[in-house]
């Protein structure tokens, strides 16, 4: 059988068994009794329950994966003295806040922007 057909068939079965597992778990009766009432072998139920749980776990991991951090070297062209410089601009990117002083060199600002672009 073609792999794409197998995948569709497996996904269809997985959806059916997801509904069955939810129905059983929400029924409030023991799994053994629920399976007997629905004509399902206990071993079959647990095999598919494991597949359902693994599938959900994989989906959750995929949706919550975080990109690896990227480090960028930032060289400081001139020392900045807070007493003699005023904040000209503040960049807010997510949780990060960067103050740019009015005496910061263009090269320094460019290196900051390059670093932010790589994030």
Buried (B, 14 or more C-beta within 10 A) or exposed (E): EEEEEEEEEEEEEBEEBBEBBEEBEEEEEEBEEBBEEEEBEEEEBEEBBEBBEEBEEEEEEEEEEEEEEEEEEEEEEEEBEEEEBEEEEEEEEEEEEBBBBEBBEEEBBEBBEEBEEEE
